[in-house]
């Protein structure tokens, strides 16, 4: 049984994680990276909620 939403959640999680790692390796302060990660996760949560409301 396929779970497309779980797959999308995994892809988003890995994308945010990879973005954080790349930013830290490029010298961005960890506080800034955490702010970016929170912003991205908030945007994803809003998008996910909108998707559920349309069902």
N, CA, C, O and CB atoms as a CASP TS submission, in Angstrom:
PFRMAT TS
TARGET T0000
AUTHOR 0000-0000-0000
METHOD Language model
MODEL 1
PARENT N/A
ATOM      1  N   UNK     1       0.837  -1.184   0.000  1.00  0.00           N
ATOM      2  CA  UNK     1       0.000   0.000   0.000  1.00  0.00           C
ATOM      3  C   UNK     1       0.881   1.245   0.000  1.00  0.00           C
ATOM      4  O   UNK     1       1.794   1.374   0.815  1.00  0.00           O
ATOM      5  CB  UNK     1      -0.951  -0.001   1.215  1.00  0.00           C
ATOM      6  N   UNK     2       0.597   2.150  -0.916  1.00  0.00           N
ATOM      7  CA  UNK     2       1.407   3.360  -1.041  1.00  0.00           C
ATOM      8  C   UNK     2       0.809   4.482  -0.208  1.00  0.00           C
ATOM      9  O   UNK     2      -0.410   4.623  -0.111  1.00  0.00           O
ATOM     10  CB  UNK     2       1.523   3.791  -2.513  1.00  0.00           C
ATOM     11  N   UNK     3       1.671   5.260   0.377  1.00  0.00           N
ATOM     12  CA  UNK     3       1.265   6.406   1.171  1.00  0.00           C
ATOM     13  C   UNK     3       1.933   7.648   0.602  1.00  0.00           C
ATOM     14  O   UNK     3       3.010   8.034   1.056  1.00  0.00           O
ATOM     15  CB  UNK     3       1.628   6.212   2.670  1.00  0.00           C
ATOM     16  N   UNK     4       1.302   8.281  -0.393  1.00  0.00           N
ATOM     17  CA  UNK     4       1.962   9.439  -1.015  1.00  0.00           C
ATOM     18  C   UNK     4       2.209  10.582  -0.046  1.00  0.00           C
ATOM     19  O   UNK     4       3.202  11.296  -0.184  1.00  0.00           O
ATOM     20  CB  UNK     4       1.136   9.942  -2.166  1.00  0.00           C
ATOM     21  N   UNK     5       1.320  10.776   0.944  1.00  0.00           N
ATOM     22  CA  UNK     5       1.527  11.867   1.887  1.00  0.00           C
ATOM     23  C   UNK     5       2.732  11.596   2.775  1.00  0.00           C
ATOM     24  O   UNK     5       3.504  12.511   3.062  1.00  0.00           O
ATOM     25  CB  UNK     5       0.280  12.077   2.742  1.00  0.00           C
ATOM     26  N   UNK     6       2.903  10.358   3.212  1.00  0.00           N
ATOM     27  CA  UNK     6       4.065  10.021   4.038  1.00  0.00           C
ATOM     28  C   UNK     6       5.353  10.198   3.245  1.00  0.00           C
ATOM     29  O   UNK     6       6.371  10.626   3.788  1.00  0.00           O
ATOM     30  CB  UNK     6       3.958   8.577   4.561  1.00  0.00           C
ATOM     31  N   UNK     7       5.301   9.870   1.969  1.00  0.00           N
ATOM     32  CA  UNK     7       6.478  10.043   1.112  1.00  0.00           C
ATOM     33  C   UNK     7       6.800  11.528   0.962  1.00  0.00           C
ATOM     34  O   UNK     7       7.966  11.920   1.002  1.00  0.00           O
ATOM     35  CB  UNK     7       6.246   9.396  -0.280  1.00  0.00           C
ATOM     36  N   UNK     8       5.767  12.351   0.791  1.00  0.00           N
ATOM     37  CA  UNK     8       5.978  13.793   0.680  1.00  0.00           C
ATOM     38  C   UNK     8       6.552  14.342   1.983  1.00  0.00           C
ATOM     39  O   UNK     8       7.441  15.194   1.958  1.00  0.00           O
ATOM     40  CB  UNK     8       4.657  14.513   0.328  1.00  0.00           C
ATOM     41  N   UNK     9       6.052  13.863   3.118  1.00  0.00           N
ATOM     42  CA  UNK     9       6.587  14.298   4.412  1.00  0.00           C
ATOM     43  C   UNK     9       8.065  13.944   4.537  1.00  0.00           C
ATOM     44  O   UNK     9       8.859  14.748   5.023  1.00  0.00           O
ATOM     45  CB  UNK     9       5.793  13.661   5.565  1.00  0.00           C
ATOM     46  N   UNK    10       8.430  12.753   4.103  1.00  0.00           N
ATOM     47  CA  UNK    10       9.827  12.322   4.163  1.00  0.00           C
ATOM     48  C   UNK    10      10.701  13.184   3.262  1.00  0.00           C
ATOM     49  O   UNK    10      11.801  13.576   3.651  1.00  0.00           O
ATOM     50  CB  UNK    10       9.951  10.848   3.763  1.00  0.00           C
ATOM     51  N   UNK    11      10.223  13.476   2.079  1.00  0.00           N
ATOM     52  CA  UNK    11      10.993  14.306   1.139  1.00  0.00           C
ATOM     53  C   UNK    11      11.206  15.703   1.720  1.00  0.00           C
ATOM     54  O   UNK    11      12.303  16.256   1.636  1.00  0.00           O
ATOM     55  CB  UNK    11      10.269  14.399  -0.233  1.00  0.00           C
ATOM     56  N   UNK    12      10.155  16.268   2.306  1.00  0.00           N
ATOM     57  CA  UNK    12      10.285  17.605   2.896  1.00  0.00           C
ATOM     58  C   UNK    12      11.255  17.580   4.072  1.00  0.00           C
ATOM     59  O   UNK    12      12.101  18.465   4.199  1.00  0.00           O
ATOM     60  CB  UNK    12       8.910  18.133   3.354  1.00  0.00           C
ATOM     61  N   UNK    13      11.136  16.574   4.925  1.00  0.00           N
ATOM     62  CA  UNK    13      12.046  16.450   6.067  1.00  0.00           C
ATOM     63  C   UNK    13      13.493  16.374   5.601  1.00  0.00           C
ATOM     64  O   UNK    13      14.353  17.085   6.120  1.00  0.00           O
ATOM     65  CB  UNK    13      11.696  15.210   6.903  1.00  0.00           C
ATOM     66  N   UNK    14      13.762  15.519   4.631  1.00  0.00           N
ATOM     67  CA  UNK    14      15.129  15.373   4.130  1.00  0.00           C
ATOM     68  C   UNK    14      15.625  16.646   3.455  1.00  0.00           C
ATOM     69  O   UNK    14      16.800  16.991   3.574  1.00  0.00           O
ATOM     70  CB  UNK    14      15.207  14.207   3.155  1.00  0.00           C
ATOM     71  N   UNK    15      14.743  17.346   2.747  1.00  0.00           N
ATOM     72  CA  UNK    15      15.142  18.590   2.094  1.00  0.00           C
ATOM     73  C   UNK    15      15.529  19.648   3.117  1.00  0.00           C
ATOM     74  O   UNK    15      16.528  20.346   2.943  1.00  0.00           O
ATOM     75  CB  UNK    15      14.016  19.109   1.204  1.00  0.00           C
ATOM     76  N   UNK    16      14.739  19.771   4.186  1.00  0.00           N
ATOM     77  CA  UNK    16      15.052  20.748   5.230  1.00  0.00           C
ATOM     78  C   UNK    16      16.345  20.362   5.948  1.00  0.00           C
ATOM     79  O   UNK    16      17.180  21.218   6.239  1.00  0.00           O
ATOM     80  CB  UNK    16      13.887  20.856   6.242  1.00  0.00           C
ATOM     81  N   UNK    17      16.503  19.069   6.230  1.00  0.00           N
ATOM     82  CA  UNK    17      17.718  18.598   6.879  1.00  0.00           C
ATOM     83  C   UNK    17      18.946  18.864   6.014  1.00  0.00           C
ATOM     84  O   UNK    17      19.956  19.366   6.506  1.00  0.00           O
ATOM     85  CB  UNK    17      17.606  17.109   7.190  1.00  0.00           C
ATOM     86  N   UNK    18      18.863  18.535   4.751  1.00  0.00           N
ATOM     87  CA  UNK    18      19.985  18.755   3.838  1.00  0.00           C
ATOM     88  C   UNK    18      20.290  20.244   3.686  1.00  0.00           C
ATOM     89  O   UNK    18      21.454  20.641   3.645  1.00  0.00           O
ATOM     90  CB  UNK    18      19.685  18.139   2.467  1.00  0.00           C
ATOM     91  N   UNK    19      19.251  21.059   3.604  1.00  0.00           N
ATOM     92  CA  UNK    19      19.456  22.505   3.520  1.00  0.00           C
ATOM     93  C   UNK    19      20.191  23.011   4.745  1.00  0.00           C
ATOM     94  O   UNK    19      21.105  23.828   4.629  1.00  0.00           O
ATOM     95  CB  UNK    19      18.118  23.234   3.369  1.00  0.00           C
ATOM     96  N   UNK    20      19.798  22.532   5.924  1.00  0.00           N
ATOM     97  CA  UNK    20      20.469  22.935   7.161  1.00  0.00           C
ATOM     98  C   UNK    20      21.926  22.534   7.178  1.00  0.00           C
ATOM     99  O   UNK    20      22.786  23.321   7.573  1.00  0.00           O
ATOM    100  CB  UNK    20      19.768  22.337   8.353  1.00  0.00           C
ATOM    101  N   UNK    21      22.209  21.320   6.754  1.00  0.00           N
ATOM    102  CA  UNK    21      23.599  20.849   6.733  1.00  0.00           C
ATOM    103  C   UNK    21      24.437  21.693   5.768  1.00  0.00           C
ATOM    104  O   UNK    21      25.551  22.100   6.097  1.00  0.00           O
ATOM    105  CB  UNK    21      23.661  19.354   6.331  1.00  0.00           C
ATOM    106  N   UNK    22      23.904  21.945   4.599  1.00  0.00           N
ATOM    107  CA  UNK    22      24.642  22.737   3.605  1.00  0.00           C
ATOM    108  C   UNK    22      24.883  24.153   4.124  1.00  0.00           C
ATOM    109  O   UNK    22      25.975  24.697   3.960  1.00  0.00           O
ATOM    110  CB  UNK    22      23.871  22.784   2.261  1.00  0.00           C
ATOM    111  N   UNK    23      23.879  24.745   4.743  1.00  0.00           N
ATOM    112  CA  UNK    23      24.053  26.104   5.260  1.00  0.00           C
ATOM    113  C   UNK    23      25.097  26.154   6.367  1.00  0.00           C
ATOM    114  O   UNK    23      25.906  27.081   6.408  1.00  0.00           O
ATOM    115  CB  UNK    23      22.727  26.646   5.776  1.00  0.00           C
ATOM    116  N   UNK    24      25.092  25.181   7.255  1.00  0.00           N
ATOM    117  CA  UNK    24      26.094  25.144   8.332  1.00  0.00           C
ATOM    118  C   UNK    24      27.488  24.956   7.735  1.00  0.00           C
ATOM    119  O   UNK    24      28.438  25.609   8.169  1.00  0.00           O
ATOM    120  CB  UNK    24      25.778  24.000   9.345  1.00  0.00           C
ATOM    121  N   UNK    25      27.619  24.079   6.753  1.00  0.00           N
ATOM    122  CA  UNK    25      28.919  23.865   6.114  1.00  0.00           C
ATOM    123  C   UNK    25      29.408  25.101   5.363  1.00  0.00           C
ATOM    124  O   UNK    25      30.611  25.287   5.183  1.00  0.00           O
ATOM    125  CB  UNK    25      28.839  22.688   5.160  1.00  0.00           C
ATOM    126  N   UNK    26      28.471  25.946   4.926  1.00  0.00           N
ATOM    127  CA  UNK    26      28.838  27.186   4.235  1.00  0.00           C
ATOM    128  C   UNK    26      29.140  28.318   5.203  1.00  0.00           C
ATOM    129  O   UNK    26      29.470  29.428   4.785  1.00  0.00           O
ATOM    130  CB  UNK    26      27.729  27.606   3.295  1.00  0.00           C
ATOM    131  N   UNK    27      29.026  28.037   6.500  1.00  0.00           N
ATOM    132  CA  UNK    27      29.397  29.044   7.484  1.00  0.00           C
ATOM    133  C   UNK    27      28.248  29.856   8.053  1.00  0.00           C
ATOM    134  O   UNK    27      28.480  30.826   8.775  1.00  0.00           O
ATOM    135  CB  UNK    27      30.361  29.960   6.885  1.00  0.00           C
ATOM    136  N   UNK    28      27.018  29.484   7.747  1.00  0.00           N
ATOM    137  CA  UNK    28      25.871  30.204   8.302  1.00  0.00           C
ATOM    138  C   UNK    28      25.720  29.820   9.769  1.00  0.00           C
ATOM    139  O   UNK    28      25.864  28.651  10.125  1.00  0.00           O
ATOM    140  CB  UNK    28      24.561  29.889   7.504  1.00  0.00           C
ATOM    141  N   UNK    29      25.433  30.795  10.614  1.00  0.00           N
ATOM    142  CA  UNK    29      25.291  30.540  12.048  1.00  0.00           C
ATOM    143  C   UNK    29      24.136  29.581  12.321  1.00  0.00           C
ATOM    144  O   UNK    29      23.096  29.675  11.669  1.00  0.00           O
ATOM    145  CB  UNK    29      25.075  31.856  12.809  1.00  0.00           C
ATOM    146  N   UNK    30      24.298  28.662  13.270  1.00  0.00           N
ATOM    147  CA  UNK    30      23.236  27.693  13.583  1.00  0.00           C
ATOM    148  C   UNK    30      21.913  28.350  13.975  1.00  0.00           C
ATOM    149  O   UNK    30      20.851  27.797  13.690  1.00  0.00           O
ATOM    150  CB  UNK    30      23.688  26.786  14.701  1.00  0.00           C
ATOM    151  N   UNK    31      21.954  29.515  14.620  1.00  0.00           N
ATOM    152  CA  UNK    31      20.718  30.206  14.990  1.00  0.00           C
ATOM    153  C   UNK    31      19.930  30.606  13.752  1.00  0.00           C
ATOM    154  O   UNK    31      18.702  30.523  13.729  1.00  0.00           O
ATOM    155  CB  UNK    31      21.026  31.443  15.840  1.00  0.00           C
ATOM    156  N   UNK    32      20.644  31.037  12.734  1.00  0.00           N
ATOM    157  CA  UNK    32      19.999  31.421  11.484  1.00  0.00           C
ATOM    158  C   UNK    32      19.414  30.197  10.792  1.00  0.00           C
ATOM    159  O   UNK    32      18.313  30.250  10.242  1.00  0.00           O
ATOM    160  CB  UNK    32      20.995  32.135  10.557  1.00  0.00           C
ATOM    161  N   UNK    33      20.153  29.102  10.823  1.00  0.00           N
ATOM    162  CA  UNK    33      19.667  27.868  10.210  1.00  0.00           C
ATOM    163  C   UNK    33      18.390  27.394  10.904  1.00  0.00           C
ATOM    164  O   UNK    33      17.456  26.949  10.237  1.00  0.00           O
ATOM    165  CB  UNK    33      20.751  26.770  10.271  1.00  0.00           C
ATOM    166  N   UNK    34      18.339  27.483  12.230  1.00  0.00           N
ATOM    167  CA  UNK    34      17.136  27.055  12.939  1.00  0.00           C
ATOM    168  C   UNK    34      15.956  27.953  12.587  1.00  0.00           C
ATOM    169  O   UNK    34      14.832  27.466  12.466  1.00  0.00           O
ATOM    170  CB  UNK    34      17.375  27.062  14.457  1.00  0.00           C
ATOM    171  N   UNK    35      16.186  29.240  12.420  1.00  0.00           N
ATOM    172  CA  UNK    35      15.117  30.148  12.010  1.00  0.00           C
ATOM    173  C   UNK    35      14.591  29.786  10.627  1.00  0.00           C
ATOM    174  O   UNK    35      13.382  29.784  10.398  1.00  0.00           O
ATOM    175  CB  UNK    35      15.613  31.595  12.020  1.00  0.00           C
ATOM    176  N   UNK    36      15.488  29.486   9.722  1.00  0.00           N
ATOM    177  CA  UNK    36      15.090  29.085   8.369  1.00  0.00           C
ATOM    178  C   UNK    36      14.301  27.775   8.417  1.00  0.00           C
ATOM    179  O   UNK    36      13.280  27.644   7.743  1.00  0.00           O
ATOM    180  CB  UNK    36      16.334  28.932   7.455  1.00  0.00           C
ATOM    181  N   UNK    37      14.763  26.815   9.201  1.00  0.00           N
ATOM    182  CA  UNK    37      14.080  25.528   9.311  1.00  0.00           C
ATOM    183  C   UNK    37      12.670  25.690   9.886  1.00  0.00           C
ATOM    184  O   UNK    37      11.728  25.048   9.423  1.00  0.00           O
ATOM    185  CB  UNK    37      14.895  24.572  10.185  1.00  0.00           C
ATOM    186  N   UNK    38      12.537  26.544  10.888  1.00  0.00           N
ATOM    187  CA  UNK    38      11.210  26.797  11.464  1.00  0.00           C
ATOM    188  C   UNK    38      10.299  27.439  10.422  1.00  0.00           C
ATOM    189  O   UNK    38       9.129  27.075  10.300  1.00  0.00           O
ATOM    190  CB  UNK    38      11.317  27.705  12.717  1.00  0.00           C
ATOM    191  N   UNK    39      10.833  28.379   9.687  1.00  0.00           N
ATOM    192  CA  UNK    39      10.042  29.015   8.634  1.00  0.00           C
ATOM    193  C   UNK    39       9.595  28.029   7.563  1.00  0.00           C
ATOM    194  O   UNK    39       8.438  28.037   7.143  1.00  0.00           O
ATOM    195  CB  UNK    39      10.837  30.129   7.993  1.00  0.00           C
ATOM    196  N   UNK    40      10.517  27.182   7.129  1.00  0.00           N
ATOM    197  CA  UNK    40      10.165  26.184   6.110  1.00  0.00           C
ATOM    198  C   UNK    40       9.135  25.188   6.626  1.00  0.00           C
ATOM    199  O   UNK    40       8.211  24.816   5.903  1.00  0.00           O
ATOM    200  CB  UNK    40      11.412  25.439   5.647  1.00  0.00           C
ATOM    201  N   UNK    41       9.291  24.756   7.871  1.00  0.00           N
ATOM    202  CA  UNK    41       8.326  23.796   8.413  1.00  0.00           C
ATOM    203  C   UNK    41       6.955  24.434   8.605  1.00  0.00           C
ATOM    204  O   UNK    41       5.934  23.765   8.446  1.00  0.00           O
ATOM    205  CB  UNK    41       8.828  23.231   9.743  1.00  0.00           C
ATOM    206  N   UNK    42       6.924  25.721   8.946  1.00  0.00           N
ATOM    207  CA  UNK    42       5.646  26.426   9.067  1.00  0.00           C
ATOM    208  C   UNK    42       4.954  26.540   7.714  1.00  0.00           C
ATOM    209  O   UNK    42       3.745  26.337   7.607  1.00  0.00           O
ATOM    210  CB  UNK    42       5.859  27.820   9.668  1.00  0.00           C
ATOM    211  N   UNK    43       5.723  26.864   6.691  1.00  0.00           N
ATOM    212  CA  UNK    43       5.151  26.927   5.345  1.00  0.00           C
ATOM    213  C   UNK    43       4.620  25.568   4.907  1.00  0.00           C
ATOM    214  O   UNK    43       3.543  25.487   4.317  1.00  0.00           O
ATOM    215  CB  UNK    43       6.196  27.427   4.346  1.00  0.00           C
ATOM    216  N   UNK    44       5.356  24.513   5.186  1.00  0.00           N
ATOM    217  CA  UNK    44       4.903  23.177   4.817  1.00  0.00           C
ATOM    218  C   UNK    44       3.644  22.799   5.581  1.00  0.00           C
ATOM    219  O   UNK    44       2.732  22.203   5.009  1.00  0.00           O
ATOM    220  CB  UNK    44       6.003  22.149   5.074  1.00  0.00           C
ATOM    221  N   UNK    45       3.580  23.138   6.871  1.00  0.00           N
ATOM    222  CA  UNK    45       2.386  22.823   7.664  1.00  0.00           C
ATOM    223  C   UNK    45       1.166  23.556   7.106  1.00  0.00           C
ATOM    224  O   UNK    45       0.079  22.982   7.033  1.00  0.00           O
ATOM    225  CB  UNK    45       2.604  23.201   9.150  1.00  0.00           C
ATOM    226  N   UNK    46       1.339  24.813   6.715  1.00  0.00           N
ATOM    227  CA  UNK    46       0.227  25.565   6.136  1.00  0.00           C
ATOM    228  C   UNK    46      -0.207  24.945   4.812  1.00  0.00           C
ATOM    229  O   UNK    46      -1.402  24.838   4.541  1.00  0.00           O
ATOM    230  CB  UNK    46       0.619  27.040   5.931  1.00  0.00           C
ATOM    231  N   UNK    47       0.747  24.538   3.995  1.00  0.00           N
ATOM    232  CA  UNK    47       0.434  23.903   2.715  1.00  0.00           C
ATOM    233  C   UNK    47      -0.255  22.564   2.944  1.00  0.00           C
ATOM    234  O   UNK    47      -1.213  22.228   2.248  1.00  0.00           O
ATOM    235  CB  UNK    47       1.711  23.712   1.876  1.00  0.00           C
ATOM    236  N   UNK    48       0.228  21.808   3.907  1.00  0.00           N
ATOM    237  CA  UNK    48      -0.350  20.500   4.222  1.00  0.00           C
ATOM    238  C   UNK    48      -1.784  20.647   4.727  1.00  0.00           C
ATOM    239  O   UNK    48      -2.658  19.862   4.359  1.00  0.00           O
ATOM    240  CB  UNK    48       0.509  19.771   5.271  1.00  0.00           C
ATOM    241  N   UNK    49      -2.024  21.640   5.559  1.00  0.00           N
ATOM    242  CA  UNK    49      -3.373  21.877   6.078  1.00  0.00           C
ATOM    243  C   UNK    49      -4.309  22.282   4.956  1.00  0.00           C
ATOM    244  O   UNK    49      -5.455  21.836   4.918  1.00  0.00           O
ATOM    245  CB  UNK    49      -3.355  22.958   7.168  1.00  0.00           C
ATOM    246  N   UNK    50      -3.837  23.124   4.038  1.00  0.00           N
ATOM    247  CA  UNK    50      -4.650  23.553   2.900  1.00  0.00           C
ATOM    248  C   UNK    50      -5.028  22.358   2.041  1.00  0.00           C
ATOM    249  O   UNK    50      -6.150  22.267   1.543  1.00  0.00           O
ATOM    250  CB  UNK    50      -3.902  24.600   2.059  1.00  0.00           C
ATOM    251  N   UNK    51      -4.075  21.438   1.870  1.00  0.00           N
ATOM    252  CA  UNK    51      -4.314  20.237   1.076  1.00  0.00           C
ATOM    253  C   UNK    51      -5.368  19.361   1.733  1.00  0.00           C
ATOM    254  O   UNK    51      -6.216  18.805   1.035  1.00  0.00           O
ATOM    255  CB  UNK    51      -3.014  19.450   0.885  1.00  0.00           C
ATOM    256  N   UNK    52      -5.340  19.219   3.055  1.00  0.00           N
ATOM    257  CA  UNK    52      -6.324  18.403   3.759  1.00  0.00           C
ATOM    258  C   UNK    52      -7.703  19.051   3.721  1.00  0.00           C
ATOM    259  O   UNK    52      -8.707  18.343   3.644  1.00  0.00           O
ATOM    260  CB  UNK    52      -5.890  18.177   5.207  1.00  0.00           C
ATOM    261  N   UNK    53      -7.774  20.384   3.775  1.00  0.00           N
ATOM    262  CA  UNK    53      -9.056  21.079   3.753  1.00  0.00           C
ATOM    263  C   UNK    53      -9.763  20.928   2.417  1.00  0.00           C
ATOM    264  O   UNK    53     -10.991  20.983   2.358  1.00  0.00           O
ATOM    265  CB  UNK    53      -8.859  22.544   4.065  1.00  0.00           C
ATOM    266  N   UNK    54      -9.003  20.739   1.340  1.00  0.00           N
ATOM    267  CA  UNK    54      -9.604  20.618   0.019  1.00  0.00           C
ATOM    268  C   UNK    54     -10.176  19.228  -0.248  1.00  0.00           C
ATOM    269  O   UNK    54     -10.846  19.024  -1.260  1.00  0.00           O
ATOM    270  CB  UNK    54      -8.584  20.953  -1.033  1.00  0.00           C
ATOM    271  N   UNK    55      -9.922  18.273   0.642  1.00  0.00           N
ATOM    272  CA  UNK    55     -10.435  16.910   0.439  1.00  0.00           C
ATOM    273  C   UNK    55     -11.865  16.786   0.867  1.00  0.00           C
ATOM    274  O   UNK    55     -12.449  15.707   0.764  1.00  0.00           O
ATOM    275  CB  UNK    55      -9.598  15.907   1.191  1.00  0.00           C
TER
END
